[in-house]
Amino acid sequence: MNFSLQFPADLPEPTDDGNVDVRIELADGRAYSVTFFTIANLATLMARWGKTGECANGLYVWAKNMIVVQEISQTVIKKVVQDLVETGEIESAGWRIHLPE
C-alpha cells in the first residue's frame, strides 16, 4: 500500500448513516483530508437542515472534499483511497493539507 490512513478512534464499523473525516498520507509526503459520507447521511443532514434552515432549508449539501460511499467502514474507505491514488484522482478529490519538503 502506497498510503496510510488516519481514522478517528471512535469510527463505527460499518455504518450506512454517518460521515467521517480521514487523513490520507501518501508515501511521497503529500497528505490530504477527505470527508466520507453515505447517502443515508446526506438524507439525514438535508432533513435536519430543513428544520434548522441551514443550506436553504435542506435543499443542498456540499463539501469541498466530499466522497460518497456505500458504507462507512475502514475496508470500503481503504479500497476507495487505493483507487483514487492509483488513478491520480486524489489530487482533485482530497483537500491537500501537507506538501513534501
Helices and strands as residue ranges (DSSP letters): E 3-6, E 19-26, E 31-38, H 39-52, H 54-58, E 66-69, H 74-87, H 90-93, E 95-98
